[in-house]
Amino acid sequence: MSGIGLAAGVIGMFFAAGIVAGVLIVALPRMRRRRRDMHQDDGWRAPSGLGGDEPPRWPGA
């Protein structure tokens, strides 16, 4: 393999690694947010008009 071929291969590998890293940087927070939203989707919603330091009330309380 010539020096130019080796350099092109190394540059291509760094390019591919950068694309994979960028996809992971964008995708991982979305996956965490989706998982968190799925866990919170058990029917309970915090009241929208909470005031002060009052904790949210649970359903039926």
Order of alpha helices (4+ residues) and beta strands (2+ residues): alpha
